[in-house]
């Protein structure tokens, strides 16, 4: 029997939460019932906080290595392209 490792479990959960956040965002944008919309927003916000905490733990344990940070020139190019 093969056991799944901590790294694989964390990455799997991060992937599932990312998917659910996308679904919540789509549902919120299409929801006309204000009470349901607010409930979905609260759930999404809670999931975002959980995802970030899990990401921080994964990074601290070396399970996740983020991409290198963009330099200020790259950021300015994106800003210019988006605001044009």
Helices and strands as residue ranges (DSSP letters): H 6-30, H 34-60, H 72-83
